[in-house]
């Protein structure tokens, strides 16, 4: 039983800061309820993080992002293509996957009927300035027989197919859209932007984009609730070029914390706190912050503003303590799993390997340069971050192993 819990945790940790809650989800069978006219699911605006998210900007054929769009040649889907340019077939990979899934559902629900796409990627400027049609992230759909009595159920099937926002927009079509490819494409994700700062043991405030493995940064010791300097043993994710959606929390003191929605942060009081997903934090909640650079005291600071932003660069440093103080706010090094202790326990092997290597390196350094014993300078094992961009190999290994070993029903 302990192994099942551990393996299930590994699946979620493999997802890190991405918006999902685990791979292989199996939906329980239930009666499907059609959407009603003007209803949308989820019941929030399209450009919010819990729906399809912020707009990234219009894509034209000369844009470098145009190369990321794919053509959908699924024979089970009819594309209206009024312009005759094939634009309606162009979309993001995520949009294509959801559309292909929906096409199967349509044929299963109404034999002989196909899915019809009336609008896809828009290069003509027919939609509102913030429309996701300009990014290939939205489609307008109907059925090939154009029977309006089917549209409510078609919208429900689109929800079940995994579209991030579905809207029974008009009597003529259903509007569907998806999140940014970077929001879903990375199973591990980044947690903080590169310009977020941490305090090193040398007293320097360092941007995460400049932080090195082996440096000690301010963190919280969860066993004593004291602030300590803890060594950075890895970057669970490091990608300076990845564009992601973040949440920016403004606190009453003027401090700000920028973090991905499914990252864990500490809320409550210095004596009684809990870890929650950043997306669960609302105005009035309290986050734990450090009083000053030299203080070992934690205090509470109230959230006064929350907003979503698009930022480029994702960084997820892992400390021995499993926490870090970033921009004076205490946060976890982990994400997706709503338990700091379980998340920290699952990375025990990585910490063991690091400590073993660190010990050997330290012994060799002392043997070859005895003066290091009397040096006040911080000892840094490595002078560079990960040698490759992206996700740390250990997190990748956990994800692959857990998906192989854990039945899909345990991912719920």
C-alpha positions as CSV (number, residue, x, y, z in Angstrom):
1,X,0.0,0.0,0.0
2,X,2.9,2.4,0.8
3,X,4.3,1.7,-2.7
4,X,1.0,2.5,-4.3
5,X,0.8,5.8,-2.5
6,X,4.5,6.5,-3.4
7,X,4.0,5.6,-7.1
8,X,0.9,7.7,-7.3
9,X,2.8,10.6,-5.9
10,X,5.6,10.1,-8.4
11,X,3.1,10.5,-11.3
12,X,1.9,13.8,-9.9
13,X,5.4,15.0,-9.2
14,X,6.4,14.2,-12.7
15,X,3.8,16.8,-13.8
16,X,5.5,19.5,-11.6
17,X,4.0,22.9,-12.4
18,X,1.9,22.1,-15.3
19,X,-1.8,22.7,-14.9
20,X,-2.9,19.1,-14.9
21,X,-3.5,16.8,-11.9
22,X,-2.0,13.6,-13.2
23,X,-1.7,11.4,-16.3
24,X,-4.0,8.6,-17.3
25,X,-7.2,10.0,-15.8
26,X,-10.2,7.8,-16.3
27,X,-13.6,9.4,-16.2
28,X,-16.4,7.5,-14.4
29,X,-19.3,6.7,-16.7
30,X,-22.2,9.1,-16.2
31,X,-25.2,10.6,-18.0
32,X,-24.1,13.5,-20.2
33,X,-26.1,16.7,-19.8
34,X,-26.3,19.0,-22.9
35,X,-25.2,22.6,-22.5
36,X,-27.9,25.2,-22.9
37,X,-27.7,28.2,-25.2
38,X,-25.1,30.8,-24.0
39,X,-23.7,28.4,-21.3
40,X,-20.0,28.0,-21.1
41,X,-17.8,25.5,-19.3
42,X,-16.0,26.3,-17.1
43,X,-18.2,29.1,-15.8
44,X,-15.4,31.7,-16.0
45,X,-14.2,34.0,-18.8
46,X,-12.3,32.4,-21.6
47,X,-9.0,34.3,-21.0
48,X,-8.6,33.2,-17.3
49,X,-6.1,30.7,-16.1
50,X,-8.8,28.1,-15.1
51,X,-10.1,28.3,-18.7
52,X,-8.0,28.7,-21.9
53,X,-5.7,31.4,-20.3
54,X,-4.2,34.6,-21.5
55,X,-3.8,35.6,-25.1
56,X,-0.2,35.4,-26.4
57,X,-0.8,37.6,-29.5
58,X,-1.8,37.2,-33.1
59,X,0.1,34.8,-35.3
60,X,0.6,35.5,-39.0
61,X,2.4,33.5,-41.6
62,X,5.6,35.4,-41.0
63,X,5.6,34.9,-37.3
64,X,8.1,32.3,-35.9
65,X,5.2,30.8,-33.9
66,X,3.5,29.9,-37.2
67,X,5.8,27.0,-37.4
68,X,4.3,25.5,-34.3
69,X,0.8,25.3,-35.9
70,X,-0.1,21.9,-37.4
71,X,-2.4,20.9,-40.2
72,X,-5.4,18.7,-39.3
73,X,-6.1,16.2,-42.1
74,X,-8.4,14.0,-40.1
75,X,-10.8,12.4,-42.6
76,X,-13.5,12.2,-39.9
77,X,-13.7,16.0,-39.7
78,X,-15.1,18.3,-42.4
79,X,-13.4,21.7,-42.7
80,X,-15.5,24.4,-44.2
81,X,-12.5,26.5,-45.4
82,X,-14.5,29.3,-47.0
83,X,-11.3,31.2,-47.7
84,X,-9.8,28.3,-49.7
85,X,-6.4,28.7,-48.0
86,X,-6.6,25.8,-45.6
87,X,-6.5,28.2,-42.6
88,X,-9.3,26.3,-40.8
89,X,-7.1,23.2,-40.7
90,X,-4.3,25.1,-38.9
91,X,-4.2,24.8,-35.1
92,X,-2.0,24.1,-32.2
93,X,-1.1,20.5,-31.4
94,X,-3.3,20.5,-28.3
95,X,-6.3,21.8,-30.2
96,X,-5.8,19.1,-32.9
97,X,-5.7,16.4,-30.3
98,X,-8.9,17.6,-28.6
99,X,-10.6,18.0,-32.0
100,X,-9.6,14.5,-33.1
101,X,-11.0,13.1,-29.9
102,X,-14.3,15.0,-30.3
103,X,-14.6,13.7,-33.9
104,X,-14.7,10.1,-32.6
105,X,-17.3,11.0,-30.0
106,X,-19.5,12.6,-32.6
107,X,-19.5,9.5,-34.8
108,X,-20.2,7.3,-31.8
109,X,-23.1,9.5,-30.7
110,X,-24.7,10.0,-34.1
111,X,-23.7,7.3,-36.6
112,X,-23.3,8.8,-40.1
113,X,-22.7,12.3,-38.8
114,X,-19.3,14.0,-38.8
115,X,-17.8,16.9,-37.0
116,X,-17.8,20.2,-39.0
117,X,-15.3,23.0,-38.3
118,X,-16.6,26.3,-39.6
119,X,-13.8,28.5,-38.2
120,X,-10.2,27.7,-37.2
121,X,-7.1,29.8,-37.4
122,X,-8.0,33.3,-38.5
123,X,-5.5,35.3,-40.6
124,X,-8.1,37.7,-42.0
125,X,-9.0,39.6,-38.8
126,X,-12.7,38.6,-38.6
127,X,-12.7,38.2,-34.8
128,X,-12.2,40.4,-31.7
129,X,-8.6,41.6,-31.1
130,X,-8.1,39.1,-28.2
131,X,-9.6,36.1,-30.0
132,X,-7.8,32.8,-29.6
133,X,-8.7,32.1,-33.3
134,X,-5.7,34.3,-34.2
135,X,-3.4,31.8,-32.3
136,X,-4.9,28.6,-33.7
137,X,-6.2,27.8,-30.2
138,X,-9.9,28.1,-31.0
139,X,-12.4,26.5,-33.4
140,X,-16.1,27.0,-34.1
141,X,-17.8,23.7,-34.7
142,X,-21.1,22.1,-35.6
143,X,-22.3,18.8,-37.0
144,X,-22.3,17.9,-40.7
145,X,-26.1,17.6,-40.8
146,X,-26.5,21.1,-39.2
147,X,-29.2,19.9,-36.8
148,X,-29.5,22.5,-34.1
149,X,-31.1,20.0,-31.7
150,X,-27.7,18.3,-31.5
151,X,-25.7,21.4,-30.6
152,X,-26.2,21.3,-26.8
153,X,-24.9,17.7,-26.7
154,X,-22.1,18.6,-29.1
155,X,-20.9,21.2,-26.6
156,X,-21.0,18.6,-23.8
157,X,-19.0,16.2,-25.9
158,X,-16.5,19.0,-26.5
159,X,-16.1,19.4,-22.7
160,X,-15.6,15.6,-22.4
161,X,-13.0,15.7,-25.2
162,X,-10.9,17.9,-23.1
163,X,-11.3,21.4,-24.5
164,X,-10.3,24.0,-21.9
165,X,-13.3,26.3,-22.6
166,X,-16.5,25.4,-24.4
167,X,-19.2,28.0,-25.2
168,X,-22.6,27.5,-26.8
169,X,-22.1,30.8,-28.4
170,X,-24.7,31.0,-31.1
171,X,-27.5,29.1,-32.8
172,X,-25.1,28.4,-35.6
173,X,-22.0,26.9,-33.8
174,X,-20.2,25.9,-30.6
175,X,-17.0,27.8,-29.7
176,X,-14.1,25.7,-28.2
177,X,-10.6,26.7,-27.2
178,X,-7.5,25.4,-25.5
179,X,-4.7,26.6,-23.3
180,X,-1.3,27.7,-24.5
181,X,0.8,24.8,-25.8
182,X,3.5,25.6,-23.2
183,X,0.9,25.3,-20.4
184,X,0.2,21.7,-21.3
185,X,3.2,20.6,-23.3
186,X,5.5,20.5,-20.3
187,X,4.6,17.7,-17.9
188,X,7.0,19.0,-15.3
189,X,6.9,22.7,-15.8
190,X,8.8,25.6,-14.2
191,X,7.8,27.3,-11.0
192,X,9.3,30.8,-10.9
193,X,10.4,33.4,-13.6
194,X,14.1,34.1,-13.9
195,X,14.0,37.6,-12.5
196,X,12.7,36.4,-9.1
197,X,15.4,36.8,-6.5
198,X,16.7,34.7,-3.6
199,X,19.1,35.6,-0.8
200,X,22.4,33.7,-0.9
201,X,24.6,32.8,2.2
202,X,27.1,35.4,1.0
203,X,24.4,38.1,1.5
204,X,23.8,38.7,-2.2
205,X,20.4,38.9,-3.7
206,X,20.6,36.7,-6.8
207,X,18.2,36.3,-9.7
208,X,17.1,32.7,-10.3
209,X,18.4,33.0,-13.8
210,X,21.9,33.5,-12.3
211,X,21.7,31.0,-9.5
212,X,24.2,28.1,-9.5
213,X,23.9,24.6,-8.1
214,X,25.9,24.3,-4.9
215,X,25.0,27.8,-3.6
216,X,23.2,28.2,-0.4
217,X,20.0,30.2,-0.4
218,X,17.5,31.3,2.3
219,X,14.9,28.6,3.0
220,X,12.7,27.3,5.7
221,X,13.6,24.3,7.8
222,X,10.1,22.7,8.1
223,X,11.2,20.7,11.2
224,X,12.0,23.8,13.3
225,X,10.1,26.4,11.3
226,X,13.3,28.5,11.3
227,X,14.9,30.2,8.3
228,X,18.2,28.6,7.3
229,X,20.5,28.7,4.3
230,X,20.0,25.5,2.3
231,X,22.1,24.2,-0.6
232,X,20.7,24.1,-4.1
233,X,21.1,20.6,-5.3
234,X,19.4,20.7,-8.7
235,X,17.1,22.6,-11.0
236,X,13.9,20.5,-11.4
237,X,13.3,22.6,-14.5
238,X,15.4,25.2,-16.3
239,X,14.2,26.8,-19.5
240,X,15.0,30.5,-20.1
241,X,12.9,30.5,-23.4
242,X,9.7,28.9,-22.3
243,X,6.7,31.2,-22.1
244,X,4.3,30.3,-19.3
245,X,1.3,31.7,-17.4
246,X,2.1,32.8,-13.9
247,X,0.1,34.3,-11.0
248,X,1.4,37.5,-9.4
249,X,0.5,38.0,-5.7
250,X,0.9,41.5,-4.4
251,X,1.1,41.6,-0.6
252,X,0.2,44.4,1.8
253,X,3.9,45.1,2.5
254,X,4.5,45.7,-1.2
255,X,6.2,42.4,-1.8
256,X,5.3,40.4,-4.8
257,X,5.4,36.7,-5.5
258,X,5.3,35.3,-9.1
259,X,4.7,31.6,-9.4
260,X,2.9,29.0,-11.5
261,X,-0.7,28.2,-10.4
262,X,-0.1,24.6,-9.2
263,X,3.1,25.4,-7.3
264,X,2.9,25.0,-3.5
265,X,3.1,28.0,-1.2
266,X,2.8,28.4,2.5
267,X,-0.3,30.1,4.0
268,X,-1.4,30.7,7.6
269,X,0.7,31.8,10.5
270,X,4.3,31.2,11.4
271,X,3.2,28.7,14.0
272,X,0.4,27.1,12.1
273,X,0.6,27.0,8.4
274,X,-0.3,24.7,5.5
275,X,0.9,24.2,1.9
276,X,-1.7,24.9,-0.8
277,X,-1.7,25.4,-4.6
278,X,-1.0,29.0,-5.6
279,X,-4.2,29.0,-7.6
280,X,-6.1,28.5,-4.3
281,X,-4.8,31.7,-2.7
282,X,-7.2,34.6,-2.8
283,X,-7.2,38.2,-1.6
284,X,-7.1,38.3,2.2
285,X,-5.1,35.1,2.6
286,X,-1.8,35.3,4.4
287,X,1.6,34.2,3.1
288,X,4.7,33.7,5.2
289,X,7.5,36.2,4.6
290,X,11.0,36.9,6.0
291,X,11.2,40.1,8.0
292,X,14.6,41.2,6.7
293,X,17.8,39.9,5.2
294,X,19.4,39.2,8.5
295,X,16.3,38.1,10.5
296,X,15.4,34.5,11.2
297,X,11.9,35.4,11.9
298,X,8.8,34.6,9.8
299,X,5.7,36.8,9.8
300,X,2.4,36.8,7.9
301,X,1.7,39.2,5.1
302,X,-1.8,39.6,3.5
303,X,-2.5,39.2,-0.2
304,X,-4.1,42.4,-1.6
305,X,-4.1,41.6,-5.3
306,X,-3.9,38.6,-7.6
307,X,-3.5,38.8,-11.3
308,X,-2.4,36.5,-14.2
309,X,0.6,37.3,-16.3
310,X,2.6,35.8,-19.2
311,X,6.3,35.6,-18.5
312,X,9.2,34.0,-20.4
313,X,11.6,31.7,-18.5
314,X,10.9,29.0,-16.0
315,X,13.2,28.0,-13.1
316,X,12.6,25.5,-10.3
317,X,15.5,25.2,-7.9
318,X,15.5,22.3,-5.5
319,X,17.1,22.8,-2.1
320,X,18.0,20.3,0.5
321,X,15.3,21.8,2.8
322,X,12.7,21.4,0.1
323,X,11.7,25.1,0.4
324,X,13.1,28.5,-0.6
325,X,12.5,32.1,0.2
326,X,11.9,33.8,-3.1
327,X,11.4,37.6,-3.2
328,X,11.1,37.4,0.6
329,X,8.1,34.9,0.4
330,X,8.4,31.3,1.6
331,X,7.5,28.8,-1.0
332,X,7.9,25.0,-1.5
333,X,10.2,23.6,-4.1
334,X,7.4,21.3,-5.2
335,X,4.2,21.4,-7.1
336,X,1.0,19.6,-8.0
337,X,0.9,17.2,-5.0
338,X,-0.8,19.0,-2.1
339,X,1.6,17.7,0.5
340,X,5.0,19.1,1.3
341,X,6.1,16.1,3.3
342,X,5.2,13.5,0.7
343,X,6.8,15.5,-2.1
344,X,10.0,16.0,-0.1
345,X,10.1,12.3,0.8
346,X,9.8,11.3,-2.9
347,X,13.0,13.2,-3.7
348,X,15.0,11.6,-0.9
349,X,17.1,9.5,-3.4
350,X,18.1,12.6,-5.3
351,X,19.2,14.3,-2.1
352,X,21.1,11.2,-1.0
353,X,23.1,11.1,-4.3
354,X,23.8,14.8,-4.0
355,X,25.1,14.5,-0.5
356,X,27.3,11.5,-1.4
357,X,28.8,13.3,-4.4
358,X,29.2,16.5,-2.3
359,X,31.0,14.6,0.4
360,X,33.4,13.0,-2.1
361,X,34.1,16.4,-3.8
362,X,34.6,18.0,-0.4
363,X,37.1,15.4,0.6
364,X,39.0,15.8,-2.6
365,X,39.0,19.5,-2.3
366,X,40.4,19.4,1.2
367,X,43.0,16.8,0.2
368,X,44.2,19.0,-2.8
369,X,43.6,22.4,-1.2
370,X,43.8,22.2,2.6
371,X,43.3,25.9,2.9
372,X,39.6,25.4,2.1
373,X,39.1,24.3,5.7
374,X,39.9,27.8,6.9
375,X,38.1,29.6,4.1
376,X,35.1,31.7,4.8
377,X,33.9,31.6,1.2
378,X,30.9,29.4,0.4
379,X,32.0,26.1,-1.1
380,X,30.3,25.5,-4.5
381,X,30.5,22.0,-5.9
382,X,29.3,22.9,-9.4
383,X,29.9,26.1,-11.3
384,X,27.0,25.6,-13.7
385,X,23.4,24.6,-13.7
386,X,22.0,21.6,-15.5
387,X,24.1,20.9,-18.6
388,X,20.9,20.6,-20.7
389,X,17.7,22.7,-20.8
390,X,14.4,21.4,-19.5
391,X,13.4,18.9,-16.9
392,X,15.8,17.2,-14.5
393,X,16.4,13.5,-15.4
394,X,15.2,12.3,-12.0
395,X,11.8,13.9,-12.4
396,X,11.6,12.4,-15.9
397,X,12.5,9.0,-14.5
398,X,9.8,9.3,-11.8
399,X,7.2,10.2,-14.3
400,X,8.1,7.3,-16.7
401,X,8.3,4.7,-13.9
402,X,5.1,5.7,-12.3
403,X,3.1,5.7,-15.6
404,X,4.4,2.1,-16.2
405,X,3.7,0.8,-12.7
406,X,0.6,2.5,-11.6
407,X,-2.8,1.5,-13.0
408,X,-4.8,4.4,-14.4
409,X,-7.5,4.2,-11.8
410,X,-5.0,5.1,-9.1
411,X,-4.3,8.5,-10.8
412,X,-7.7,9.8,-9.7
